[in-house]
Amino acid sequence: MAESPEGFLLAGLKIRGRLRLVSKTELQIGEVWDARTDGLPSELHPGVVHLWQLPLHASAEEVSAYYRLLSSEEQERALRFRVDRPRTEFVLTRGTLRTLLAQYLGSTPQEVQFRYELRGKPALEGESGLCFNVSHTDGLALMAFVMRRTIGIDVENMGRDVDAQRLAERFFSAREVKALKRLNREELRAAFFRCWTRKEAYIKAKGAGLSLPLHEFDVSIMRNETDALLATRPDPAESDRWMVCDVPVGPGYTAALAVRKDVA
């Protein structure tokens, strides 16, 4: 007998009752859990950010099970992919997102309903106060959850062939470009991806898309920053309203998180 769709994500896993937390300003961020192997924490408390990662590879049976969790609109969207890999990654990511949201909400994955903000950022229908964001790249997805705070997350595969200096000069701020030019070639690549993911996480949190130019704010390029948003324009006070920091993920990937410090 085939296992239930939710079973592929949570079967045989115990529910976690405690989190190892690290304080960053008034927010607390726990470790990154693996959605395939770690059980769900008992509760998402105010001021706490939960992070989940998902390796984007699965058997055909698992993909089919996740597909059955999707809405009819999402299923149609999946079928529009002409290439297997992006279709599979979409199904796994959206099916896992639905499963995790359902566990937090006390519902089923199929009952989770989304709405989309002006520039396409997904959010939950209703008044639960649960906020989330999702990012995926080649082979890995990241998901972030928090109560009543605007949030954004970004993950990038560092194996991509990019001209870091050229892209930085085209998109980054003058302050960031100047900092990157001080680095040697080996350091430049890692610093470029740190900068890129921090900026993308902030833009995604604000739901601004391309309407917020990347050169209108500065982030640090240094490692292990817990407060990486350095300056915002035209409102300099905006930088004090956000926490931007790195997210530890597996080798070959870089990730960052942006969370608004005040409650929405």
N, C-alpha and C positions, 0 to 999 in steps of 0.2 A: 504494500500500500504506500502511495506517495505521501511524504511528509507535508504538513500544512505549510503555506508560504512563510508565515511568521517563524516557523520552526527552524528554517535555515539560518535565521539571524540569532535567535535566542534559545534554541533547544539546548538543554543540558547545562545552562549557565545559571549561576546563582545571582541573586539580586544584591548589588553592593549596598551596604549601609553607611560606609564612611568614605570620605574623599581625602586624599593628600592635597592640601591647598597651599598655594603660595600667594601671599598678600601683595597686591600691586595697587597703590593708592587705596581707594575705598572698594576696589573690586577684588575678588578672589578667583583664581584660575587653577583648576585642577589639572592633573596629568591628562595626556591624550589617550583615550581608550580606543581599542580596536573593536569595531562593530561586529566582527565575526566571532570574537573570542571572549569579550568582557561583558559581564552582566550590567544591567542598568542600575544606576544609583537610586536610592529609595525616593529622593525628592530633589527638585531643583529649587534651592533657596534663593531669596532675593540677594542680589549682589554677587552671585556665584555664576561663573561661566563654565559650562560643560563642553568639552571638545571630543569629537569622535573622528577616527580615520577609517577608511574602507579601502582595502586593496581591490582594484577593479578587474578581477579575474574570477571566473566561476564556471561551473559545468553548465551544459545546456539545460539540465533539469532545474538548477538553481535559477538561471535566468528566466525560465518559463514561470517559475513560482513567483518571482518578483514581479514579472509582467502582469500577473493576475491581481496584484495589489493596486495597480494603477487605475486611474479614472479612464473613461473611454476617450477623453480628449488626449490624455497622456499616452495611451496606447496608440492612437492615431499618429501622434507626434513621433513615437518610437519607430513606427513602420515607415515613416517618411525618410529615415536614414537609409541611404543606399549601400553603406558600408557596414559590415558586421560590428567592427570594434566600437565606433561611436554609438551605435544602437545599443550594444551590450552595456557600455559604460553609463548611458543615460538611464536604462532600465534599472541597473543595480543601484545607482545613486538615488534615483527618485523612489524606488521601492524601499530602500533602507531609510531614507528620510521619512517616508510615511510610517514605517514601523517604529522608529524612534519617537516621532511626534505622538503617535498613538499611545505609546507607553507613558509618556509624560502627561498626556491628556486623559488617560484612562478610557480610551476608545479603541476602535479597530482601525487598521491602516486605511481601509476603504472609506471610513467615515470622515477622515481628515479632509478639510476643504480649504483651498487656497484662494487668495485674491492677489491681484498684481497692482503694484503702485504705478505711478505715471510713467516711469522709465523702465518698467518691467521687473522690478525687484519683488520677489514673492513674499507673501506674509500670510498668516493664518486668518481665516474668517472668524468672527466672534470676538468675545471679550476675555479670552483666557489670559492675556498679558504675556504669553510665551512668544519670544522673538527668536529668530534663527537666521542663519545664512549658510550657504553651501558653495564650495569651490571644487572643481576637479581638473586634473591634468592627466597626462599619459600615465595610466596605471594606478592612480590614487585619488581618492575623494576625501575632503575634510568638511566637517559639519560643526557649527557652533550654536549653542543654545544659551539663552539668558532670559530672565524675567524683566520685562518693561524697560529695556534699554535697547537703543539702536546698535546694531552689530554688523560687522562685515569680516569676511575671512578670504584669504587667497593662498593658493598653493601652486607652485610651478615646478616642472621637471627641469633640472639644471643640465640635463643631457642635450637639450635643444641647441642647435647651431645658431648662435646669434652674434652679431657684431655689437658688442656691449658698448663700446665707446661711441659708435655712430648713433645707436638708438638713444643713448643717454643725452647726447648733444641735441637730438631732435625733440625729445619729449621731457626731459628732466629740467629742474630749475637750475639757475646759474650756480647757486650754492652747492647743489649736489654734483653738478658736472665738475666744478672746481675740486671738490673733495675726491672724486673718482680719478681725476688726472694725476693725483699724487701717488696712486697705487701702481705696483708692477702688474704685468699681464696676468699672473696667476691670481693675485689678490683681486684684480678688477672684476673678474667673472663672478666670483662669489658675492662681492659687494654690490654689483649690478643687480643680481637677483634679490638680494636683501632689500635694496631700495625699491625695486619694482613691486615686490609682494606687499611691502608696507604701504606704498602708494595705492595699489589696487584695493587692498583691504579697506583703506580709508574711504576711497571713492565708492566702494560697494556698500559700506555702512551708511553713507549719506544718501545712497540711492540716486546719485547724480549722473552716473554714466559719463559720456563724453562731454556733457555740459560743464563739467568741472575740469578745466585744463590741468594737466599734471604739473605744469610749471608754476601754478599759483599757490603751491604749498611746498614746504621743505621737510624731508625726513632725514634722519641720521643714516649713514651707511655703515656704522660700526656694529660689531657683533654684540649679541646678547643685550640689546637695549630693552628696557622696560618702559621707556617713555620716549618713543622714537619720533613723534611728531614735533618738529622744532619750531615751525612758523607757518602761519596761514595768512593769506591775503584775499580780499582787502581788509578782513576783520582779524586783527592780530589776537584778539581774545579767544577766537575759536579754537586755537591749539590747546588751550587750557581745559577745554570741555571734553577732550578725548584722551583715551589711552591707546597707544599703538605699540605692539610688541611682537617679538618673534614667537612662533609656535614650533616646538621641537618635533620633527618628523624624521622619517628614515633617510638613509644615505641616498644622495642623488636628488633630493627635493629640498626646497626652501618654502617656508610658509610664514604668514603674519596674520595678526588679529587686530581689529580696531573696534573699540567699544566706547560708547558715549558714557561719561562719568555720571551724569545726572539721569534720574529716572524719567522716562517718557510719560 
